[in-house]
């Protein structure tokens, strides 16, 4: 069992203290005086960003997947050819210096698409000021991944005029964040903390299964394990993996299946979960089920991310790995500059 002393000793840059403040940061971001976008509707929104910024795009894709809004998420250098002057390109780079995202900004400018950018300064802000492009400066806390809710809720506020997302859904998610924080933050280092319980179970390489609506959660959890615990993780769509990935379990390995479930998954998805659980049981493979909070899709997503992000920090502490440094990423960035 890890202790508060372990957490404070190993988490040298005190990442966990920012996570303790996530509900407060989220609320302040959403209720800030940041001006909303001056746009009433948009047929096609493209979210461009890498890493944690890219995950924000994944979340908007999940939230809007059952609406009439066409959403594309781009994690790379190039925009799709479907982008035109009617499209809105939403650029997100927490540092403001991500080269792939800067490339997307330049491409969108050449195409003549509508653009709005979010960053904590950097080159992206400079480009926007120089070219009279809408930009919102959002505060970074500790690191891009720890700043996740600061950016997400600020973007929910700024993009409100074109997002078919109810204010009541956003408010519900903020209240649920406060509730779950009491269970998982660093003030509760007991066995009743569900994030600690997940970290205790983890001892190998997670294979994270997800239904379509929770893809953003699975990707974020994978990324958080990789960045914080510095170990491998992979994701699998629960339906698609039934036609390929499931075969890999015929061989013994150090992989561990995690089943990310929605509180009210659809009938066919529930059926697939039960078959998958039966299969793992027949193979004597221990699996972990993690079920979302009740509520709207935003509430489900953000509360799961909070729970799982914190579990990745506790997992890092368990492995005696400082969650903050990301030397491998720094190595690549230095070679690209």
SULZIMO-V984569 format. One record per backbone hydrogen bond with DSSP energy under -0.5 kcal/mol. NH is the residue of the N-H (numbers start at 1). CO is the residue of the C=O. E is the energy in kcal/mol with one decimal. If there is no record, write none. Layout:
nh = {NH	NH}
co = {CO	CO}
e = {E	E}
This chain:
nh = {7	8	9	10	11	12	14	17	18	18	19	20	21	21	22	25	26	27	28	29	30	31	32	37	39	45	46	47	47	48	48	49	53	54	55	56	57	58	59	60	61	62	63	64	65	65	67	70	71	72	74	74	75	83	87	88	89	89	90	90	91	91	92	92	93	102	103	104	105	106	107	108	109	110	111	112	113	114	116	117	118	119	120	120	121	124	125	126	127	128	129	130	131	132	133	134	136	138	138	142	143	147	148	151	152	153	154	155	156	157	158	159	160	162	163	163	164	165	170	171	172	173	174	175	176	177	178	179	180	181	182	183	183	184	185	188	189	193	194	197	198	199	200	201	202	205	206	206	207	208	208	209	209	210	211	214	215	218	219	220	221	222	223	224	225	226	227	228	229	229	230	231	234	236	238	241	242	243	244	246	247	248	249	250	251	256	257	258	259	260	260	261	261	265	270	271	272	273	274	275	276	277	278	279	280	281	282	283	284	285	286	288	290	292	300	301	302	303	304	305	306	307	308	309	310	311	312	313	314	315	316	317	318	319	320	321	330	331	332	333	334	335	336	337}
co = {3	4	5	6	7	10	11	14	14	15	15	16	17	18	19	21	22	23	24	25	26	27	29	158	37	70	88	45	72	46	90	74	50	50	51	52	53	54	55	56	57	58	59	60	61	62	64	43	69	45	47	72	73	80	84	44	87	114	46	88	89	116	48	90	118	98	99	100	101	102	103	104	105	106	107	108	108	87	89	134	91	136	93	94	119	96	121	122	123	124	125	126	127	129	128	115	117	119	136	140	141	143	145	147	148	149	150	151	152	153	154	155	157	159	159	160	162	163	166	167	168	169	170	171	172	173	174	175	176	177	178	179	180	180	181	185	187	190	192	193	194	195	196	197	198	254	204	232	256	206	234	207	258	236	260	211	212	214	215	216	217	218	219	220	221	222	223	224	224	225	225	225	206	208	210	237	239	240	241	241	244	245	246	247	248	205	286	207	288	209	258	259	290	262	266	267	268	269	270	271	272	273	274	275	276	277	278	279	281	280	284	257	259	261	296	297	298	299	300	301	302	303	304	305	306	307	308	309	310	311	312	313	314	315	317	316	326	327	328	329	330	331	332	333}
e = {-2.2	-2.5	-2.0	-2.6	-2.4	-1.9	-1.7	-0.8	-0.7	-1.2	-1.6	-2.0	-0.7	-0.8	-1.3	-3.0	-3.0	-2.2	-2.5	-2.1	-2.2	-2.2	-0.9	-3.2	-1.6	-2.7	-3.1	-0.5	-2.9	-0.6	-2.9	-2.0	-1.6	-0.6	-1.8	-1.2	-1.1	-1.8	-2.1	-2.1	-2.2	-2.3	-2.9	-2.3	-0.6	-0.8	-1.9	-1.3	-0.6	-2.3	-2.8	-0.5	-0.5	-1.6	-1.5	-2.6	-0.6	-3.1	-3.7	-0.6	-0.7	-2.5	-2.5	-0.5	-2.3	-2.3	-1.9	-1.6	-2.1	-2.4	-2.4	-2.7	-1.9	-1.9	-2.2	-1.5	-1.9	-2.3	-2.0	-2.1	-2.9	-1.7	-0.6	-1.5	-0.5	-2.5	-0.9	-1.6	-2.7	-2.3	-2.5	-2.3	-1.9	-0.8	-2.8	-0.6	-2.6	-2.2	-0.6	-0.6	-3.1	-1.5	-0.9	-1.9	-2.6	-2.2	-1.1	-2.5	-2.2	-1.5	-2.7	-2.7	-0.9	-1.9	-0.7	-1.0	-0.6	-2.3	-1.5	-2.6	-2.2	-2.0	-2.0	-2.0	-2.4	-1.9	-1.5	-1.8	-2.7	-2.0	-1.2	-0.6	-0.9	-1.8	-2.3	-2.1	-0.6	-1.6	-0.8	-2.0	-1.9	-2.0	-2.2	-1.4	-1.8	-2.1	-0.6	-0.5	-3.0	-0.6	-3.2	-0.7	-3.3	-1.9	-0.6	-1.8	-1.5	-2.0	-2.5	-2.1	-2.7	-2.5	-2.6	-2.6	-2.4	-2.3	-2.7	-2.9	-0.6	-1.3	-0.6	-0.9	-2.2	-2.8	-2.6	-3.0	-0.9	-2.1	-1.3	-2.6	-1.8	-1.5	-1.4	-1.8	-1.1	-2.4	-0.6	-2.7	-3.4	-2.8	-0.7	-0.8	-3.0	-1.1	-2.7	-2.1	-1.8	-2.4	-2.0	-2.0	-2.6	-2.7	-2.1	-2.2	-2.5	-2.3	-2.1	-1.2	-1.4	-2.9	-0.6	-2.0	-2.9	-2.6	-2.4	-2.4	-2.8	-2.1	-1.8	-2.4	-2.1	-2.4	-2.9	-3.1	-2.0	-1.5	-1.8	-1.5	-2.4	-2.3	-1.9	-2.2	-2.5	-1.9	-1.3	-3.1	-2.1	-2.3	-1.7	-2.5	-2.2	-1.4	-1.3	-1.5}
